[in-house]
Amino acid sequence: MSIRSTVTGAAWSQIGTGPATVQLISPDANGVEVMIVAEASQPVTDGDGLVLSAAHSVQHFSLAQPIWAKAVQATSEARR
């Protein structure tokens, strides 16, 4: 089963729960990137995570934790 959602702005959004595979499905010509993490609660706004981009668009999470995502550039939009 797959779930599609859109990540916009600088805030973290919960996109699902692991174990799961997260894939960036709409990288545009401007190189929209999404930062993702698996954490029990919402990460701090300036926290770091794994970056999905056109060059590396898939990440597998094996932990049973919430998965959070945010656009690297707050004015960009990306689908994953």
ABEGO torsion letter per residue (X at the ends): XBBBBBBBEABBBBAEBOBBBBBBABBBAAGBBBBBBBBABBBBAABBBBBBBAABABBBBABBBBBBBBBABAABBBBX
